[in-house]
């Protein structure tokens, strides 16, 4: 398969690339690097990306920023970061891809553990994660041409623990290999409308 992986340079993206790259043709996309560059929060940029790539069989999104900080310090603009980048960025990949992805193709999005197991200062990310779960479950029942959609919801990766561990006290890091396998399940399997939780 020809698979577009957005956010391929990050820890989660690297785990997806490592697993899927063993068997498939990987096209990497990032805001500042990769085979192609695109800001997925811009729907027109996503459409342009798909035109440049040409035909493809699957999209894996490991992208999406969120704002971390105390709830009382948020305003609408700071809270919109997670909604614009993590939610709408990934939704845009689906909306723009519905008519151009191959028959039987799949979209795999990425959320995270914080809507299931919250931490202090993680409300923006938790809200985005919950929104993505709702989008995937609902979008799955409307997809045509045998298309599928799922979302991977990982805990903090083992390779990320040195940077983020103090935010996730008491959380057990999840093996990067297990995260990669979750993307393989979504891309190469048959399920749709699922939230695949790791950790």
Beta strands, then each sheet from edge to edge (+ up, - down):
strand 1: 2-6
strand 2: 25-30
strand 3: 36-37
strand 4: 58-61
strand 5: 106-110
strand 6: 148-154
strand 7: 194-198
sheet 1: 3+ 2+ 1+ 4+ 5+ 6+ 7+
end
